[in-house]
Amino acid sequence: MISAIVHATAPETARRRLLWLLIAVAGLAAGQAAWQPFASYRDADRLLANAHIFLERAISSPLVCASVDTCRPAQPGEEGVVVEPESNPFVADAQLLVERAEERLKHRAAAVAPSGRTQAHARYLGTAWGIAIAVLLGTLTIGQDFNWGVWTTLAISQRRRAAIVLGRILVTSAALIVVWLFLVGVTSVVGALSARAFQPITPLGETSGTAGLMAGSAVCFVGYGVLGAAAAAIARSTMGGLFIVGTSLGLEHVLARWQDWTRYLLPSQAVGYLMDPPPEGPGGWLPVVRDRLVCSGSECVFVQIGEPPVWVAAAAIAVAASLAVVAASGANSLRDL
């Protein structure tokens, strides 16, 4: 019965133009995110070149000194003296600027290294931006079933509502996997073309953990897409599904700050542990519980707490998605068309 629903509804889902438009926009956004680190590397490289020019000019430019401690660059037409670099305060400032520019370039080079950009792409698809795309895809796929009359047709021809929900969730899950693979391909191709165009001098980078980040990214993307689809099935609308997901994220944030043991159960916490998003740039996410406030008398300190294993975090997302599907099946079995 479920396979019949999948085969009957999958072609109809593939013909929805709004879904294709969302996928196209997601592809453009993913391509821009993959290109952005190379633009930052280019800017850092230009900054370093300008810093070296400034240093050379500081060394060779004559100075006008009113006293030992007060010197300024000579203006056109003024007679100045070339001071030794060790005694020239402008040279010290220029050297500091060069050092900072070199550190900035080193940081940007690590971001565009093959392993660095792959991990960044995984975090992009597994945290805020990617999850937003997945939730939109899930809610639109199921929400439009009620707008297009697909649900009513299926409910008339099929007696078991739970089978309808499971069949549609399977179609949505398959679509989410395909979209995730498509976005991974877009980021990889754009990253490779950008590397060939810019030809940055990059370190080899740390490759450990890349496979785990990619797997975690897929779990977060598909898991939250299923959560969005189940929410839309419960609310029987796209906007209602988005409201349920958004409200649950807010409640999870409050609950996580209230009880630290929830880090083992809440999917939003699991995303943070799986992806370990950086504090800046694309890939931001909700705060993750990593410490606990312990008070003794009048003194309070934050104590680091243990993080759940990766498999526990992945299981939390899978269990949450499964429970949401069960809830959607039960809710639709109890309601009229």
N, C-alpha and C positions, 0 to 999 in steps of 0.2 A: 504493500500500500504506500509506504513512504517513498520507495523508488519510483512508483508511478507518479506521485506528486512532483518529485524532483524532475523527472523527464518531461512532465507536462508544463511545468512553470519556468524551467530554466531558459528556454528560448524566448519566452515573453519578457523575462527580466532583462535579457541581453538587448532587447529592442528599446529600452527606455533611454531617451535622449538625455534626460537630466543626470542620470548616472554616468553616462559617457562624458558629459560636460564636467562633472565633478572630477572624474578621473583625469581628464585633460588638464584641468586647473591644478590638480595635485601633482601631475607630472611636471608642469612648468615650475611650480613652487619647489619641487625636489631638485630640478635642474639648477635653479637659481641658488639653492642652498649648497649644492655641490660646487658651484663656481665661485661662491663668495670667499672661501678661504684663499683661493688663488689671487683674487683681487686684493685681499688683505696682505698677502705675501708681496705682491707687486708694489703696493704702497710702502711696505716696510723696507723693501729693497731701495726704492727711491729715497726714502728718508735716510738710509745709511749712506747713499751716495752723496746726498746734500750735506750730511754731517761731515764727511771726509773733505768736501770742498770747503766747508766752513773752517775746518781744522787747518787746512793748507793756507787759507787766507789769514787766519789768526797768527800763524807762524811767520808768514812773509810780510805782513802789513806793518808799516812803521807806526810808532806810538808817539803821542805828545804827552809828556809827563810834567805836571806842575810840581810834583814832589815825588818822593820815593814810593808813596802809597797811592797816589792818584795819577792814573794814566788813562788815556782815551785814544781810540784810533784817530790817526791823522786825517784831516779833511783834505779834499783836493786843493792844492796850492800851498798847504802847510808843510813845513819841514819837520820830519819826525825821525826817530831812531828806531832801528830794529832791535828789539829786546830778545835776549836769550829765551828759548821756550820755557826753561825752568823758572824764570822770573816773570813770565808773561801771564797775568791772570786770565786773559781771554783764551789762551791755549788750554789752560786747565778746564775751563768751562766747555771748550770744544771737545776735549778728550772725554769728558763725562758724557756729552751728548753722543759721541761715537759709541761709547760703551753701552749706553742705553739702547741705541739703535741696533747694535749687534745682538743684544739680548732679545729685542723685539723680533728681529729677523729670525733668530734661532727658534723662537716660540712659533712663529708663523710657518717656518720650514717644517717643524714637526707635525703641524696640522695638515700640511699638504703631502706628507710622505704617504706611500701606499697604505701602510697599516693605520696611520693616523686618520686619513680621510675615510677609510672603511669603517673604523670605529665611530667616527663622527656621523656617518650616514646611518649606521645602526641606531645610534642614539636619537637621531632626527626622526626616524620612522617609529621608534619605540617609546617616545615620550610625547610632549605636548602636541606638537604639530602633527605627527603621524597618528596619534590617538584621536585627535580631532577629526582627521580625514576618515579614519576607520569608523568612528561613531556616526558621522554623517552618512557614510555608505550604508551602514547597518540600518539606521533609522529610516533612511530613504527607501531602501529596498523593501522593507516590511511595511512601512507607513503607506507607501504608494499602493500596496495590495488592497488596502481599504478604500483608497481614492479611486482606483481603477475598477473596483468590483471583483477583483481576483479572489479575494477572501470569500465573498458571498458565493461565487461559483463553486469554489472548492468545498465550502461547507455544505452546499446542497448535494454535491455528488459524493462526498465522503462523510461517513458517519462520525468518525473519530476525529475530534478537533485536535487532540494531541498529535496525531499523525500529521496533520496539516502544518502545525507549528514546527515539528521536527523536520519535515520535508523542506519547508521554506528556510529554516535555519541552516540546513545542510547546503542549500543553494547559496545562501549568503556567505557561509564560511568558505565555500569553494571560490566565490568571487573575491573575497577578502584575500585569500592566499594568492590568487592570480594578480590582484592589484599590488600586493606587497612585493611580489617578484618583479612586476613591471617597474615599480618605483626604485627597487634596488638596481635594476638594469639601467634606469635613467641616470641615477646618481653615479653609477660606475662608469657609464659611457661619457657623461659630462666631465667627470673627474679625470678620466684618461685623456680626453681631448684637451682639457685645460692644462694638464701636466705637459702634454706634448707642445702646446702653444707657448706656455710660459717657461718651460724647461728649468724649473727651480732646482737649486742645489740643496737636496734634502738628505737628512740622515736616514738610515735604514728603519729606525723606529722600533718600538716594542710590539711584537706580533702576538704575544701571549694574551689570551682573553678575547681575541677578535672573533673566533668561532662562537664562543659563549655569548658575546654581545649580539651577534647576528641571530642566534637562536632565541635569545631573550627578546629581541626586537620583534621577531615573528610572533612569539607568544603574546606579547603586549598588544600588538596591532590587531591580530585576529581575535584575541580574547575580548578586547574592548569593542571591537566591531560586533561580536556576538552579543555582548551586553547591550549595545545600542539597539540591535535588532529585537532582542527579547523585550526591552523597554518599550519599543514601538508597538510590539504585539500586545503588551499589557494595556498600553494607552490607546491602541488602535489609531494612532496618528503619528506623523513624523515629529511634529512640534511637542507632542506629549512625551514621546520617547526621549527627545533631547532634554526636556525639563526633568524627567526622572533621572537621567544620567548626571546632569548638572547638580541636581539636589543631592544625589547620593555622594558625589565627590565632596560637596561642602560638608555633609554630615560626617563623612569619613575623616576629613581634615580635623573637625572638632573632636571626634572620638579618639583619633590618634594622639592628640595633644593631652587628652584626659587620661587615657590608659595606655601605657607603653606596650602591654601584651598584645594589643591589636595589630602590631607590626607583623604578626604571624598569620593574620586572617584577612586584612583589608587589601583589596587588589591595588588601590592607589599606592599603598606602602610597598607592595610587591614590585610595582613598576620602578620605584626609586632604588630598591635593592638590586634589581636585575640590570638596570641601565646605568646606575650611578651617574646621573646627569651632571655636567659641569655647571659651575655657578654662573657662567656668562655664555652668551651666544645662543644659537638655536638648540633646543633640547631641554628647556627648563621644565620643571615639574613641581608638584606640591612638596612641601617640606617633609622629610623622612625622619622618623624617630631614631636618633642615634645616641641619645644620652638621657639621663633621668636626674631630676633635681632631688637631692638628698639633704635633709636639714637635720642638724644636731644642735639643739638649743637655739641660739640666735644666729648661727652660721649655716649657710646653705651653699652647696657646691653642686656642680653638674658632674655626674659620673657616667662614663661610657658604658653602654650596655651592649650585649652581644647581638649581632645581626643574624637573622635567619639564613640558613643555607640557601643556595640558589634554587635547588629543587623544591624547597618549601615555598619560596616566592612564586615560582612558576605554577606550583600546585594550587596556590591561593587564587591566582587568576583563573585557572581552569575550573576550580570548584565554584567560584563566584559566577562564571559564565554558565556552568551547568545548572546551578540553582536558579539563575535567572530564566533559563529555558524551561525548567520545571514549573516555575511560577507562571510564566506566560502560557504554558499548556493548561495549567489548572484554571487560570483566569478566563481563558477563552472557552474552556469546557463548561464553565458555569454561566456564561453569558449568552444572550440571544444574538442573532445576526444583527 
